[in-house]
Amino acid sequence: MADTEAPVIEAEGLRKRYKKTIALDGVDLAIKPGTICGLLGPNGAGKTTVIRILTTLLRPDGGTARVAGYDTVKQAELVRYRVGLAGQYAAVDELLTGRANLEMIGRLCHLPRKEAQRRADELLHRFALTDAAERLAKTYSGGMRRRLDLAASLTVEPPILFLDEPTTGLDPRSRAGMWTLIAELVEAGTTVLLTTQYLEEADRLADQIVVIDAGKVLATGSPAELKAATGGEHVDVVVRRDDEVETARAALARLASARPRVERHLRRITVPVTGGPAALVEAVRELDARSVGIDDISLRRPTLDDVFLRLTGRLADRSGDTPTTDELTSQGAAR
């Protein structure tokens, strides 16, 4: 593998325990530069613990992690100079203006005063906050606070950015705006590790997805690879009459890549297929040739919800309103 393709974020066998609770149980990661990795898992799966270890806020009990080539324990200070972090809850000073928040972060990062002011102006413009620059942060909407928090994490233009559920609680418009900002950062060369409860967010943004549960990695791959592994495409047919179910099943069996599933009480036949829309057209022809009445027919492709359900046995929790045990314990253990 060429040096330019070497992982910029690496973890091998990460372990972390809180008393009797195992938060991480041998987590491995490898994230290439200039990409987005989506870290998915149920509440309490270990996502925030991974983020806090990789950003040097928490020491692992076992395993190793390297960020930008530096060990997160032995070379923690060098790691910190190369990463930005935006957590689940916007970490802004509500009693300062938006501009003052950014200038303060710049000074804390040892930027000269004029450079901190210049950088604050640049970020306010980039994140569409210039008109609100002199307002106190406590008057900002949720979406504005999120943008201000992300701007603060980019004060020193880190090459690696960790985003822990950055769009939790945002309305759809603000969430879409945040997606655009994240995509622009990666286009400019930033590497992003993103945790999220919104699977459509990971599907749209991530080059690579890692699914974890109970502190273990369950699957790794691109969104397309994980969805393909879930079972491929299906044609779903709902026939008009009960006595047409068997005729429809027989007609569709020749198109199936695996055994069709029949739900007689719903008059539904689900047929695994290959070929996409062409398979849907062929299904309509087969049913029409046998004069089978159709109430509904559709081509269904697997989603990340299907992947998540298959791997974890549950649907993703999108509430995002309450800190999980994982988040609370990792905050308490931060150094």
C-alpha positions in Angstrom: 0.0 0.0 0.0 1.3 3.4 -0.9 2.2 5.8 1.9 -0.5 8.2 0.9 -3.0 5.4 1.5 -1.7 4.4 4.9 -4.3 4.9 7.7 -4.3 8.2 9.4 -6.3 6.8 12.3 -5.5 3.3 13.5 -6.6 1.2 16.5 -5.7 -2.3 17.4 -7.4 -4.3 20.1 -8.7 -1.3 22.1 -10.2 -2.3 25.4 -11.9 -0.3 28.2 -13.7 -1.4 31.3 -15.8 0.6 33.8 -15.9 -1.5 36.9 -17.9 -4.5 35.8 -19.0 -3.0 32.5 -16.9 -3.7 29.4 -17.1 -0.6 27.1 -14.7 -1.8 24.5 -13.6 -5.4 23.8 -10.9 -5.4 21.2 -11.9 -2.7 18.7 -9.8 -2.4 15.5 -10.0 0.6 13.2 -8.1 1.7 10.0 -9.2 5.0 8.4 -7.5 6.5 5.3 -6.7 10.2 4.9 -9.3 12.4 3.2 -12.2 10.1 3.9 -15.2 10.0 6.2 -15.7 6.9 8.5 -19.1 6.5 10.1 -19.0 4.7 13.4 -22.4 3.2 14.0 -23.9 1.3 16.9 -26.8 1.3 19.5 -26.7 3.6 22.5 -24.0 2.3 24.9 -22.2 0.4 22.1 -18.9 2.1 22.8 -18.8 4.8 20.1 -18.1 7.8 22.4 -15.5 5.8 24.3 -13.6 5.2 21.0 -13.8 8.9 20.2 -12.4 9.9 23.6 -9.6 7.4 23.4 -8.6 8.6 19.9 -8.7 12.3 21.0 -6.5 11.5 24.1 -9.3 12.3 26.6 -9.4 8.7 27.9 -6.7 6.1 28.3 -7.5 2.6 27.1 -7.0 -0.4 29.4 -5.5 -2.4 26.5 -4.6 -2.2 22.9 -3.0 0.7 21.0 -4.2 3.7 19.0 -2.3 6.0 16.6 -3.6 9.3 15.1 -1.6 11.1 12.4 1.2 8.6 13.2 1.4 9.4 16.9 0.5 7.1 19.8 -2.5 8.6 21.7 -1.1 7.7 25.1 2.7 8.1 24.7 2.5 11.1 22.3 -0.8 12.6 23.4 0.2 16.3 23.1 1.3 15.7 19.5 -2.0 14.1 18.7 -3.9 17.1 20.2 -2.2 19.5 17.9 -3.6 17.6 14.9 -7.2 16.9 15.8 -10.4 18.8 16.2 -13.4 17.5 18.3 -17.0 18.5 18.2 -19.1 16.5 20.8 -22.8 15.7 21.1 -23.6 18.9 22.9 -22.3 22.3 21.6 -19.4 23.3 23.9 -19.7 27.1 23.6 -19.7 29.8 26.3 -23.2 31.1 26.3 -22.2 34.4 27.9 -19.8 35.3 25.1 -20.6 36.4 21.6 -20.0 34.1 18.7 -16.9 36.1 17.7 -15.6 36.1 21.2 -16.0 32.4 21.5 -13.9 31.8 18.4 -11.2 34.4 19.4 -11.0 32.8 22.8 -10.4 29.3 21.3 -7.7 30.8 19.0 -5.9 32.3 21.9 -6.1 29.1 23.9 -4.5 27.4 20.8 -1.6 29.9 21.1 -2.6 31.9 18.0 -1.4 35.6 18.2 -4.2 38.0 18.9 -4.5 39.3 15.3 -4.3 35.8 13.9 -7.0 34.7 16.3 -9.2 37.6 15.2 -8.6 36.9 11.5 -9.3 33.2 11.9 -12.5 34.0 13.8 -13.7 36.3 11.0 -12.9 33.6 8.4 -14.8 30.9 10.3 -17.8 33.2 11.0 -18.1 33.8 7.3 -17.6 30.1 6.4 -20.3 28.9 8.7 -22.8 31.7 7.8 -22.6 33.3 11.3 -21.3 36.7 10.4 -24.6 38.4 10.9 -24.8 36.9 14.4 -21.2 37.4 15.3 -21.9 40.1 18.0 -24.8 38.3 19.6 -24.4 36.2 22.8 -24.3 32.5 22.1 -27.2 31.9 24.4 -29.4 33.6 21.9 -28.4 31.2 19.1 -30.7 28.5 17.7 -29.6 24.9 18.0 -28.4 24.8 14.5 -26.3 28.0 15.0 -24.7 26.6 18.1 -23.8 23.4 16.3 -22.2 25.5 13.5 -20.3 27.6 16.1 -19.1 24.5 17.9 -17.9 23.0 14.6 -16.2 26.3 13.7 -14.4 26.3 17.1 -13.1 22.8 16.4 -11.5 24.0 13.2 -9.8 27.1 14.6 -6.3 25.6 14.0 -7.4 23.8 10.8 -6.8 20.3 12.1 -6.2 17.6 9.4 -8.3 15.2 11.4 -11.8 15.9 12.8 -13.8 13.8 15.3 -17.6 14.5 15.2 -19.6 12.8 17.9 -23.3 12.9 16.8 -22.9 16.5 15.4 -26.5 16.7 14.1 -28.4 15.3 17.1 -31.4 17.5 17.8 -31.2 19.6 14.6 -34.1 20.1 12.3 -33.9 18.6 8.8 -32.8 21.9 7.2 -30.0 22.5 9.7 -28.9 18.8 9.4 -28.7 19.1 5.7 -26.6 22.2 6.0 -24.2 20.4 8.4 -23.9 17.6 5.9 -22.8 20.1 3.3 -20.2 21.6 5.6 -18.8 18.2 6.5 -18.6 17.2 2.8 -16.7 20.4 2.0 -14.2 19.8 4.7 -13.4 16.4 3.4 -13.2 17.7 -0.1 -10.5 20.1 1.1 -8.5 17.1 2.6 -9.8 16.7 6.2 -10.2 13.2 7.6 -13.5 12.8 9.6 -14.5 10.1 12.1 -18.3 10.6 12.6 -20.6 8.9 15.1 -24.3 9.2 14.4 -27.7 7.8 15.2 -29.0 8.9 11.8 -28.3 6.1 9.4 -29.3 8.1 6.3 -26.5 10.5 7.4 -23.9 7.8 7.4 -25.2 6.5 4.1 -24.9 9.9 2.5 -21.6 11.0 3.9 -19.4 8.0 4.8 -16.8 6.3 2.6 -16.5 3.6 5.2 -18.8 2.4 8.0 -17.8 0.5 11.1 -20.7 -1.1 13.1 -20.0 -1.8 16.8 -22.1 -3.2 19.6 -21.2 -4.2 23.1 -17.8 -2.9 22.5 -17.0 -5.2 19.5 -16.7 -4.5 15.8 -19.5 -6.4 14.0 -18.8 -5.3 10.4 -16.7 -2.9 8.4 -17.1 -1.8 4.7 -18.6 0.8 2.4 -22.3 1.5 2.7 -22.8 -0.4 -0.6 -20.8 -3.4 0.6 -22.7 -3.6 3.9 -26.1 -3.3 2.2 -25.2 -5.9 -0.5 -24.1 -8.3 2.3 -27.5 -7.9 3.9 -29.3 -9.8 1.1 -29.6 -7.8 -2.1 -32.7 -6.6 -3.8 -36.3 -7.9 -3.5 -39.5 -7.5 -5.5 -42.5 -7.2 -3.2 -45.9 -8.1 -4.6 -49.3 -7.8 -3.0 -51.9 -9.6 -5.1 -55.6 -8.7 -5.2 -57.2 -11.9 -4.1 -56.3 -14.7 -1.7 -56.7 -17.4 -4.4 -54.0 -15.7 -6.5 -51.2 -16.0 -4.0 -50.0 -19.5 -5.2 -50.3 -18.6 -8.9 -48.2 -15.5 -8.3 -45.6 -17.4 -6.3 -45.2 -19.9 -9.1 -45.0 -17.2 -11.7 -42.3 -15.3 -9.8 -40.2 -18.3 -8.7 -38.4 -18.3 -12.0 -37.1 -14.8 -11.4 -36.0 -15.5 -7.8 -32.3 -15.7 -6.9 -33.4 -17.5 -3.7 -36.6 -19.0 -2.3 -39.5 -16.5 -2.3 -41.2 -15.7 1.0 -45.0 -15.9 1.1 -47.1 -14.1 3.7 -50.6 -15.5 2.8 -52.5 -13.5 5.3 -51.1 -10.3 3.7 -51.4 -11.7 0.1 -47.7 -10.7 -0.2 -44.8 -12.5 -2.0 -41.3 -11.3 -1.5 -38.9 -12.4 -4.2 -35.1 -12.0 -3.9 -33.9 -10.8 -7.4 -30.9 -9.5 -9.3 -31.0 -7.0 -12.1 -32.7 -4.1 -10.4 -35.5 -2.4 -12.4 -35.3 -5.0 -15.2 -36.4 -7.7 -12.6 -39.4 -5.5 -11.7 -40.5 -5.2 -15.3 -40.2 -8.9 -15.8 -42.2 -9.6 -12.7 -45.0 -7.5 -14.0 -44.9 -9.3 -17.3 -45.1 -12.8 -15.6 -48.0 -11.8 -13.4 -49.9 -10.1 -16.3 -49.4 -13.3 -18.5 -51.3 -15.2 -15.8 -53.9 -12.5 -15.3 -52.9 -12.1 -11.6 -54.4 -8.9 -10.2 -51.8 -6.6 -8.4 -52.6 -4.2 -5.5 -49.0 -3.2 -5.1 -45.6 -4.0 -6.5 -42.2 -2.5 -5.7 -38.5 -3.0 -6.0 -36.8 -2.8 -2.6 -33.1 -2.4 -2.0 -31.5 -2.9 1.4 -30.9 0.1 3.5 -28.5 0.8 6.4 -31.5 0.2 8.7 -31.6 -3.4 7.4 -27.8 -3.7 8.0 -28.1 -2.3 11.5 -31.1 -4.5 12.3 -29.3 -7.6 11.0 -26.1 -7.0 12.8 -27.4 -5.7 16.2 -30.9 -7.2 16.3 -32.5 -3.8 16.9 -33.3 -0.6 15.1 -31.2 2.5 15.5 -32.3 4.8 18.3 -32.6 8.2 16.8 -33.8 10.0 19.9 -30.3 11.4 20.8 -31.8 13.4 23.7 -30.3 11.6 26.7 -26.6 10.8 27.4 -26.0 7.1 27.5 -24.1 5.2 30.1 -21.2 5.0 27.7 -21.1 8.8 27.4 -21.5 9.5 31.1 -18.9 7.1 32.2 -16.4 8.1 29.6 -16.9 11.8 30.6 -16.3 10.9 34.2 -13.1 9.0 33.3 -11.6 11.7 31.1 -8.3 13.1 32.2 
